[in-house]
Amino acid sequence: MDLVYIGRYNTGEILTGPEKVAKRIYENYTKKNQSLFVEYFFDGKKYGIVKKLFGKEKVECVNGSEVWRMGILPLFVILLKLQPKIIHIITFDRFAIVTFLCKMFFNVKVVYNIHGLIIHENKYFGKVKAYYNFKDKFVEEILVKYSDLLLLLSKSYKELLNSYYSVNKRKIKGIKNGIDREFIIAGEKRSKISENILKIVFIADINRPEKGFSFLKESLEKFNRDVELCVIDKKENADNVTFKNKLIKVYFEDAMPSCELASFLMDKNVFISASSCESYGLTGVECMATGLIPVLTKETGASELIKDGINGYVYDFGDGKRLNNILEKIIDDTTLKMKISGEAKRIYSELSWDKITENYLYLYKRII
């Protein structure tokens, strides 16, 4: 077996960005290649120390290739048995450190996807106990230092990585996340959008400070036009958010799978990222494929895909005046709105999962 994936595998379809990347790449790779995906007994409330050390259970089968949940020892044993040419750590998880013990026993190349920097997130945004923070930092340093190939989503995150770790630049390669086909299909079926009301979508956990919901709310409190703001997070959070500005109507929806989200977006017209730190922002490019106009902070990695005023808009985190000016421009110019929406949808031709998988295959061949 040439390639084994290690990471977090979600059998459902309500996925985080890293989970979606792991699932889509494994699905696409195994259409033509035999592989294995191994995840861990993550749930500490459900699994005890015996499972975490010695457990082994089959999760599901994908295109004839298997997904297994394993403890530390079975993972080490299966890697020694298979001796793959490449081990791809496709999401950050501490148990993946076992991979580097294998380098002592056979020649293997290790690829690591950097979806985010744990050392940075724990320092500024997380509420992590000192013991777990120490373990996260230790494992991340090993992954960054000893992986043969580091996959980064944006240039801004390359700069952030270099601020924490000394990394050989030849190990770093850029890679983008893909877009599910459901979004471009929805974009082709878009209904006519209201010209008088701005229908804005914000998709993020509002309690994570780096996602910038507080900044967005502060900005919209000063906006003097009709807005419908849909926050996709948890419906139960609706009771905690009210606007003094009566022109802003806000409602919440629970996170949903791609097929439902794509349909939901069809009558919306703007997607806003208000993040102060975001390695990429997969939901932003998914919304683009559906025809929403992306309005992204420069601190959002996917902003590198935006040509300002052509297929979306970019602004600095904290610049509420600039954000509101962009929104006024969009609502006042119907022709511009339609043009940018059309240009935004073109992103799918660059970022379909088939094309992104081809990029991964190219990098696999290069490394071996």
Secondary structure, DSSP 4 states (H G I P E B T S, - for coil): --EEEES---SSS---HHHHHHHHHHHHHTTTS--EEEE----TTT--HHHHHH-EEEEEEETTEEEEEE-HHHHHHHHHHH--SEEEE-S--GGGGGHHHHTTTS--EEEEEESS-HHHHHHHT----HHHHHHHHHHHHHHHHH-SEEEES-HHHHHHHHHHS---GGGEEE----B-HHHHHHHHTPPPPPSSSEEEEEES-TTSGGG-HHHHHHHHTT--S-EEEEEEE-GGGGGG---SSTTEEEEEEE---HHHHHHHGGG--EEEE--SSBS--HHHHHHHHTTPEEEEETTBGGGGG--BTTTBEEE-TT-HHHHHHHHHHHHH-HHHHHHHHHHHHTHHHHHBHHHHHHHHHHHHHHH-
